[in-house]
């Protein structure tokens, strides 16, 4: 993903850093409700990518982070020309991030802010690839849930792409106090507002609202608060665009697209984005071409519809307009009336000029065809072996010399992979073609690593042109603790440069296995371990399973082996913990009460006479507080 927004002037701690030894952060592009987007260089693949780094406030919610990662994996599995691709994910300073395709261009929101409402042909040219992307997501088994102009990108070369697939679903589980749900309320479907549920038809609704905004320049519902806008989605129909007083040039078929896509009852909308797409294509075929514009966005799938902005055209004299007089064209004025002998020289001069032109043309033809000006097109020597390339150059009055060799994964050894001048270039006879010949794929042998310690093994692998991959440990009766037992691939195997080599490092001989002490009184467990010659330490934790003073677990755990004289830490129960107050905001009243009571707490419900949304807008104590079992939690309903 990408945007034309310039990076802010304020210093950003991530700018200039390299994440995971691979992604060099160059500049901050934009900041949204959920994450900040950066432009970065993937140094491993030498390409520009977009990094989306989660805000710290959201990273504190473990459930949200887990959902974020699961949805990122789902989005990464979606491959479509109109979807911003997800390449990778990771964590930096505790903040999860995504590595995404960088799209140089701007969002549909930028276009609407700059140009205002669009023509029907322009709007549908943008909407069609958006619907294709949503349809691909639905077929893959997930819903976007956040279709809006900010998530629709238009690249500099005219491609339309949809971003944040899968992320919107993760957002709905996050804390509403972050403002994430509020930021998209203008595009929420009625069923999402009423029931908190969404399916493919909810994306149809969001796309319909985007079409309404492109055609009219504004969203259909506005209000003083997000709740008032959400209320209108549930209780009011989206108007037909042509019903607005300032929009009078909308065809009835285009009106119908908006009306059907935004019906409040999901069953009365288009069944899915595939059906919506087919109807959009049918309507586009009936529309006149868009007006001429300055910034051009061409839909590669349907190039007949183009997004443009008005530019002045060149003034051309109309056919049949009077031409300048012969006197004006020739520049004749009073000289026409001069001595007649000037006119008598005219034919002679013309003949001389004609003969000179013929002679010049003949000389030029000789110069270019057989003289010093003759040129030869460099023949196609790429893909030939050196002998064949040399023979072909000689046949064309040229010479060839090998000036360099280079490894190649795609060109076999001994084959020409580059030439200077390049094939097709015009050169003089006798020119020498400098070529680079392939050495074939570059490969590096895995060294013998058994018996080296881990640091020595890393040095040996790096010196061989490879890198250490996963490092695991294993018990071994022969290899001393800390030394390499084996590697994968094994010694002598040839790999590409920077390929990973996994190591297994010895933990030494297997020690004595620990017994399962869970549920034992701490004094009894201590005596058992001491009798085995082990040192005992203790720590305490809350537990709803084990009674106070009994063992919950041990470190190392039961079944693991410990050397004689080693220390075992017993985790001892302190009894049940206090209850953590859950996050209840934006939940339906019944769900919130059920959750409170399931935790052994008492629900105190406060509500006014009018509660159209039946949702929690305030809670006391706040989420994350720890209170004793049986305490009261007060919730306010609107």
ChimeraX attribute file (.defattr): number of C-alpha atoms within 10 A of each C-alpha:
attribute: neighborCount
match mode: 1-to-1
recipient: residues
	/A:1	31
	/A:2	25
	/A:3	21
	/A:4	15
	/A:5	13
	/A:6	10
	/A:7	16
	/A:8	12
	/A:9	7
	/A:10	7
	/A:11	10
	/A:12	11
	/A:13	8
	/A:14	16
	/A:15	15
	/A:16	13
	/A:17	14
	/A:18	17
	/A:19	17
	/A:20	10
	/A:21	10
	/A:22	15
	/A:23	24
	/A:24	22
	/A:25	22
	/A:26	17
	/A:27	19
	/A:28	24
	/A:29	20
	/A:30	18
	/A:31	15
	/A:32	13
	/A:33	15
	/A:34	21
	/A:35	20
	/A:36	16
	/A:37	24
	/A:38	26
	/A:39	26
	/A:40	26
	/A:41	19
	/A:42	19
	/A:43	13
	/A:44	10
	/A:45	9
	/A:46	10
	/A:47	12
	/A:48	19
	/A:49	24
	/A:50	27
	/A:51	29
	/A:52	25
	/A:53	23
	/A:54	23
	/A:55	17
	/A:56	14
	/A:57	12
	/A:58	20
	/A:59	19
	/A:60	12
	/A:61	13
	/A:62	11
	/A:63	13
	/A:64	18
	/A:65	19
	/A:66	14
	/A:67	18
	/A:68	25
	/A:69	19
	/A:70	15
	/A:71	20
	/A:72	23
	/A:73	17
	/A:74	18
	/A:75	24
	/A:76	20
	/A:77	14
	/A:78	21
	/A:79	15
	/A:80	15
	/A:81	14
	/A:82	22
	/A:83	26
	/A:84	27
	/A:85	24
	/A:86	26
	/A:87	16
	/A:88	14
	/A:89	17
	/A:90	14
	/A:91	13
	/A:92	13
	/A:93	7
	/A:94	11
	/A:95	17
	/A:96	21
	/A:97	23
	/A:98	24
	/A:99	25
	/A:100	24
	/A:101	20
	/A:102	21
	/A:103	24
	/A:104	15
	/A:105	20
	/A:106	20
	/A:107	26
	/A:108	20
	/A:109	17
	/A:110	18
	/A:111	18
	/A:112	17
	/A:113	11
	/A:114	9
	/A:115	11
	/A:116	16
	/A:117	19
	/A:118	21
	/A:119	19
	/A:120	24
	/A:121	24
	/A:122	23
	/A:123	22
	/A:124	25
	/A:125	27
	/A:126	26
	/A:127	22
	/A:128	26
	/A:129	24
	/A:130	24
	/A:131	24
	/A:132	22
	/A:133	25
	/A:134	29
	/A:135	23
	/A:136	19
	/A:137	24
	/A:138	19
	/A:139	12
	/A:140	14
	/A:141	12
	/A:142	21
	/A:143	24
	/A:144	24
	/A:145	30
	/A:146	27
	/A:147	28
	/A:148	23
	/A:149	22
	/A:150	17
	/A:151	18
	/A:152	26
	/A:153	30
	/A:154	26
	/A:155	21
	/A:156	17
	/A:157	14
	/A:158	19
	/A:159	19
	/A:160	31
	/A:161	24
	/A:162	28
	/A:163	25
	/A:164	24
	/A:165	27
	/A:166	25
	/A:167	22
	/A:168	20
	/A:169	19
	/A:170	19
	/A:171	22
	/A:172	15
	/A:173	14
	/A:174	23
	/A:175	19
	/A:176	16
	/A:177	10
	/A:178	14
	/A:179	12
	/A:180	17
	/A:181	21
	/A:182	17
	/A:183	13
	/A:184	17
	/A:185	21
	/A:186	22
	/A:187	26
	/A:188	25
	/A:189	29
	/A:190	25
	/A:191	18
	/A:192	17
	/A:193	17
	/A:194	17
	/A:195	11
	/A:196	13
	/A:197	12
	/A:198	20
	/A:199	18
	/A:200	22
	/A:201	25
	/A:202	28
	/A:203	27
	/A:204	32
	/A:205	29
	/A:206	24
	/A:207	27
	/A:208	26
	/A:209	28
	/A:210	26
	/A:211	27
	/A:212	27
	/A:213	22
	/A:214	27
	/A:215	28
	/A:216	22
	/A:217	17
	/A:218	15
	/A:219	16
	/A:220	21
	/A:221	19
	/A:222	14
	/A:223	12
	/A:224	7
	/A:225	10
	/A:226	15
	/A:227	16
	/A:228	13
	/A:229	19
	/A:230	24
	/A:231	17
	/A:232	17
	/A:233	26
	/A:234	18
	/A:235	10
	/A:236	13
	/A:237	14
	/A:238	21
	/A:239	15
	/A:240	19
	/A:241	26
	/A:242	18
	/A:243	11
	/A:244	10
	/A:245	7
	/A:246	9
	/A:247	13
	/A:248	11
	/A:249	11
	/A:250	16
	/A:251	14
	/A:252	12
	/A:253	16
	/A:254	23
	/A:255	19
	/A:256	15
	/A:257	20
	/A:258	24
	/A:259	21
	/A:260	20
	/A:261	27
	/A:262	29
	/A:263	21
	/A:264	20
	/A:265	13
	/A:266	21
	/A:267	9
	/A:268	12
	/A:269	22
	/A:270	21
	/A:271	14
	/A:272	20
	/A:273	27
	/A:274	20
	/A:275	14
	/A:276	23
	/A:277	22
	/A:278	14
	/A:279	17
	/A:280	19
	/A:281	15
	/A:282	11
	/A:283	19
	/A:284	23
	/A:285	12
	/A:286	11
	/A:287	15
	/A:288	11
	/A:289	15
	/A:290	19
	/A:291	14
	/A:292	15
	/A:293	14
	/A:294	11
	/A:295	15
	/A:296	14
	/A:297	23
	/A:298	23
	/A:299	21
	/A:300	15
	/A:301	12
	/A:302	13
	/A:303	11
	/A:304	15
	/A:305	25
	/A:306	25
	/A:307	24
	/A:308	19
	/A:309	15
	/A:310	10
	/A:311	10
	/A:312	8
	/A:313	7
	/A:314	6
	/A:315	6
	/A:316	6
	/A:317	9
	/A:318	7
	/A:319	6
	/A:320	6
	/A:321	7
	/A:322	8
	/A:323	9
	/A:324	9
	/A:325	9
	/A:326	9
	/A:327	10
	/A:328	10
	/A:329	9
	/A:330	9
	/A:331	11
	/A:332	11
	/A:333	9
	/A:334	7
	/A:335	9
	/A:336	12
	/A:337	8
	/A:338	9
	/A:339	9
	/A:340	9
	/A:341	8
	/A:342	10
	/A:343	11
	/A:344	10
	/A:345	10
	/A:346	10
	/A:347	10
	/A:348	11
	/A:349	10
	/A:350	11
	/A:351	11
	/A:352	10
	/A:353	12
	/A:354	12
	/A:355	11
	/A:356	12
	/A:357	12
	/A:358	11
	/A:359	12
	/A:360	12
	/A:361	12
	/A:362	11
	/A:363	13
	/A:364	14
	/A:365	14
	/A:366	14
	/A:367	13
	/A:368	12
	/A:369	13
	/A:370	11
	/A:371	12
	/A:372	11
	/A:373	14
	/A:374	15
	/A:375	16
	/A:376	17
	/A:377	16
	/A:378	24
	/A:379	19
	/A:380	14
	/A:381	24
	/A:382	19
	/A:383	17
	/A:384	16
	/A:385	17
	/A:386	20
	/A:387	12
	/A:388	14
	/A:389	23
	/A:390	18
	/A:391	14
	/A:392	19
	/A:393	21
	/A:394	14
	/A:395	11
	/A:396	14
	/A:397	14
	/A:398	21
	/A:399	18
	/A:400	22
	/A:401	14
	/A:402	14
	/A:403	12
	/A:404	12
	/A:405	18
	/A:406	16
	/A:407	16
	/A:408	15
	/A:409	13
	/A:410	10
	/A:411	18
	/A:412	17
	/A:413	18
	/A:414	17
	/A:415	23
	/A:416	24
	/A:417	23
	/A:418	19
	/A:419	20
	/A:420	14
	/A:421	17
	/A:422	17
	/A:423	15
	/A:424	11
	/A:425	12
	/A:426	14
	/A:427	17
	/A:428	15
	/A:429	16
	/A:430	14
	/A:431	16
	/A:432	18
	/A:433	24
	/A:434	17
	/A:435	24
	/A:436	21
	/A:437	27
	/A:438	23
	/A:439	19
	/A:440	17
	/A:441	16
	/A:442	13
	/A:443	18
	/A:444	17
	/A:445	18
	/A:446	23
	/A:447	19
	/A:448	16
	/A:449	21
	/A:450	18
	/A:451	17
	/A:452	17
	/A:453	17
	/A:454	20
	/A:455	11
	/A:456	14
	/A:457	21
	/A:458	19
	/A:459	13
	/A:460	19
	/A:461	22
	/A:462	14
	/A:463	11
	/A:464	16
	/A:465	16
	/A:466	23
	/A:467	18
	/A:468	19
	/A:469	15
	/A:470	12
	/A:471	13
	/A:472	12
	/A:473	16
	/A:474	15
	/A:475	17
	/A:476	16
	/A:477	11
	/A:478	10
	/A:479	18
	/A:480	17
	/A:481	18
	/A:482	18
	/A:483	24
	/A:484	27
	/A:485	23
	/A:486	17
	/A:487	22
	/A:488	14
	/A:489	16
	/A:490	16
	/A:491	14
	/A:492	11
	/A:493	12
	/A:494	15
	/A:495	18
	/A:496	14
	/A:497	15
	/A:498	17
	/A:499	17
	/A:500	17
	/A:501	20
	/A:502	17
	/A:503	25
	/A:504	20
	/A:505	26
	/A:506	24
	/A:507	20
	/A:508	17
	/A:509	16
	/A:510	14
	/A:511	13
	/A:512	13
	/A:513	14
	/A:514	18
	/A:515	15
	/A:516	16
	/A:517	21
	/A:518	18
	/A:519	18
	/A:520	17
	/A:521	17
	/A:522	21
	/A:523	11
	/A:524	12
	/A:525	19
	/A:526	21
	/A:527	12
	/A:528	15
	/A:529	17
	/A:530	14
	/A:531	9
	/A:532	12
	/A:533	13
	/A:534	18
	/A:535	15
	/A:536	18
	/A:537	13
	/A:538	14
	/A:539	12
	/A:540	16
	/A:541	14
	/A:542	17
	/A:543	15
	/A:544	11
	/A:545	11
	/A:546	18
	/A:547	17
	/A:548	20
	/A:549	17
	/A:550	23
	/A:551	28
	/A:552	25
	/A:553	18
	/A:554	22
	/A:555	15
	/A:556	15
	/A:557	17
	/A:558	14
	/A:559	11
	/A:560	15
	/A:561	16
	/A:562	18
	/A:563	13
	/A:564	12
	/A:565	12
	/A:566	11
	/A:567	17
	/A:568	20
	/A:569	16
	/A:570	24
	/A:571	21
	/A:572	26
	/A:573	24
	/A:574	19
	/A:575	17
	/A:576	16
	/A:577	14
	/A:578	13
	/A:579	17
	/A:580	16
	/A:581	20
	/A:582	18
	/A:583	17
	/A:584	24
	/A:585	21
	/A:586	20
	/A:587	18
	/A:588	19
	/A:589	20
	/A:590	11
	/A:591	12
	/A:592	21
	/A:593	20
	/A:594	13
	/A:595	17
	/A:596	21
	/A:597	14
	/A:598	10
	/A:599	14
	/A:600	14
	/A:601	20
	/A:602	17
	/A:603	18
	/A:604	14
	/A:605	15
	/A:606	13
	/A:607	13
	/A:608	8
	/A:609	6
	/A:610	9
	/A:611	11
	/A:612	11
	/A:613	19
	/A:614	17
	/A:615	22
	/A:616	23
	/A:617	15
	/A:618	16
	/A:619	20
	/A:620	14
	/A:621	17
	/A:622	16
	/A:623	14
	/A:624	11
	/A:625	13
	/A:626	14
	/A:627	16
	/A:628	13
	/A:629	15
	/A:630	14
	/A:631	13
	/A:632	17
	/A:633	20
	/A:634	16
	/A:635	23
	/A:636	18
	/A:637	22
	/A:638	19
